[in-house]
């Protein structure tokens, strides 16, 4: 590996050491110059849609001839299609498009810069495909950005790909934020790849956090073999870079818009610590009801298992290993998992409503349902509980109610006999009699005595008897991987 760190540092001001504190991080100009002055780093900038906002920083600071092999802005769609090929869906701001750009530009770089003449060069390609705000200011814009790079000439490439959403209402400000983030990404790839969590935070250097949102990021390649992208998803929410993230059963982070757009959505919130037979029974019985709803088509339906950040912080701060235990078990069952900072249910529904107007449903237990009728839950809303329920139920939302059982008396509580504050009774009746609350009747009564907190206590105490209360294969994973504090 080229030892460019020590050489690079000697060419820079002493005030720019390799690892910066928050107060003493290098400026955008200093980052671009440090890359330019490194004689080993060499690559291509390919930018579509918002101008050459990243490349211009490297040109303006000086010394770019040693860094930039080529810049390209295939702004015209016909030119772009000829260079990178047409997309099946006709769209240009997609992850697939970004991948094609990285493939094409890296292939050209390798073909045109022979390794035998440049044995110490470390190649990179930075690409982005972006749509900034439209003239009517109805569509704020979004984009994909990625870098494929190496930190030694003879090693395979590693890659960072991310999706951004703009919040500024001026195209110029969006372009500026994009340029800054691009420089931070290039700098982070070469100088912070050993610390992916820090690299993630540093992407916002000199950018107002309210200006731009990162809602998906994936790290791949030999430099990131030990990085679990689900954990990086968690960092996005924890660092308030986005409100919600999603990952699939393989553990890859996925773009929420791609999963939710114009879909029927069934969501289940829980701690899943661990996932139990109750959770799966609730899921299966809710899905049966959901698929029988008018206008709900199975091929246009998505099921989301959601965990809130507040749930993950139940002990005061996030235990990353505990989070990974939950995530791995849910993924092993083939489910899409969502991590959000939506403490209140109406915020979750409001988030989904930004992507779809089709049928939505929340599956929840009676005790959780009773909680949402407590007025102090909405103290931060000027309209209180009325505003919250207006947002929650305005878009074809239904609640599928899973019953609870009094273990002493054997009494079952459902929508017909649940107890609310007297002030809330008539309010509740309005939603119930308008078909917004639907009971799950064909539940497995034996499962009503299963509680994840009891199972967790048994696991930590190394007791027996909890294994049969979990879905098939889950107890084996917990034992084999010593999850949730289990000790062999």
Beta strands, then each sheet from edge to edge (+ up, - down):
strand 1: 41-48
strand 2: 68-72
strand 3: 122-131
strand 4: 142-149
strand 5: 158-166
strand 6: 212-220
strand 7: 244-247
strand 8: 253-254
strand 9: 264-269
strand 10: 301-308
strand 11: 336-340
strand 12: 360-365
strand 13: 397-402
strand 14: 404-405
strand 15: 412-413
strand 16: 437-439
sheet 1: 2+ 1+ 3+ 4- 5+ 6-
sheet 2: 8+ 7- 11+ 10+ 9+ 12+ 13+ 16+
sheet 3: 14+ 15-
end
